Amino acid sequence: MPLAMNRDVFITCAVTGSGDTAGKSPHVPRSPKEIAESAIDAAKAGAAVVHCHVRDPETGAPSRRNDLYREVTERIRDSEVDVVLNLTAGMGGDMIFGNTEQPLPLNPVGTDMAGATERVSHVAECLPEICTLDCGTMNFSLGDYVMTNTPSMLRAMGRMMTDLGVRPEIEAFDTGHLWFAKQLVEEGVIEDPVLIQLCMGVPWGAPDDLNTFMAMVNNVPSNWTFSAFSIGRNAMAYPAAAVLAGGNVRVGLEDNLYVAKGHLATNAQLVEKAVTIIESMGARIIGPAEVREKLKLTKRAPRG
């Protein structure tokens, strides 16, 4: 395909994630205060969008507690820094099987299965501008963990998000997820403009080699807006790949802990490096106001 570089790029910072990273770097934020402060620092560094999970403040374990989401949301909105808020809705579909000879019953340690309304409850309460919709089921990383998102569940959650006026960011980990995302649009579950995040290099979804990446890009309709990232050692090469392919950029401690080999990063440092890469390519970084206009987002005001 011909080169179709994106000249007006927005950066998303994935601030903390839900992986087992809080004990691997002192920079991974745990408490709502730390998560909000790290998101604000990322926005100051050039991120137009911050993608937020929450964690148990004491243990660093992933959490779905609405009060934690509410505190993160309020702290970001009360700050003087403008940024588009994107909350995950990916939690609550975690299935951990037993051993290979006795897969059932499910392992209660790590299994977290919730209904559609519960999985979207924090979105309904906080009303971010964007929330994620992981558009498929897959074997995820090691062991017996399956990330579970059935077609019926995705339809239900997608309709709730649309009815709330929150723009879904479809997270696609493989080409089949893109196929189903198109189906959701065809059924009217998700409305234009469509926003999609290509999630590369996550075991055992789409690997992050360029042939696979371009297969993903070539399956994104031309009128959709897409962003892309890779995890681990290729994370800081992917801003260049995403921009060259016509997309936008995601970086952050959810995906990668290092700004360079052996050098642990903050979220702001990862954003700063992405800004340097993008601007060195001759592209322009766009801010939250332009992102809102592009994606027809509804900004909620801080507390009165």
ZITAFEN-V182108 format. One record per run of one state. SS is the DSSP state (h for helix, s for strand, l for the rest). FROM is the first residue (numbers start at 1). LEN is the number of residues. If there is no record, write none. Layout:
SS,FROM,LEN / SS,FROM,LEN
This chain:
l,1,7 / s,8,2 / l,10,1 / s,11,4 / l,15,17 / h,32,14 / l,46,3 / s,49,4 / l,53,1 / s,54,2 / l,56,6 / s,62,2 / l,64,2 / h,66,13 / l,79,5 / s,84,4 / l,88,5 / s,93,4 / l,97,15 / s,112,2 / l,114,2 / h,116,11 / l,127,3 / s,130,5 / l,135,3 / s,138,2 / l,140,5 / s,145,3 / l,148,3 / h,151,14 / l,165,2 / s,167,6 / l,173,2 / h,175,12 / l,187,8 / s,195,6 / l,201,9 / h,210,9 / l,219,6 / s,225,6 / l,231,1 / h,232,13 / l,245,3 / s,248,4 / l,252,6 / s,258,3 / l,261,2 / s,263,2 / l,265,2 / h,267,14 / l,281,3 / s,284,2 / l,286,2 / h,288,8 / l,296,9
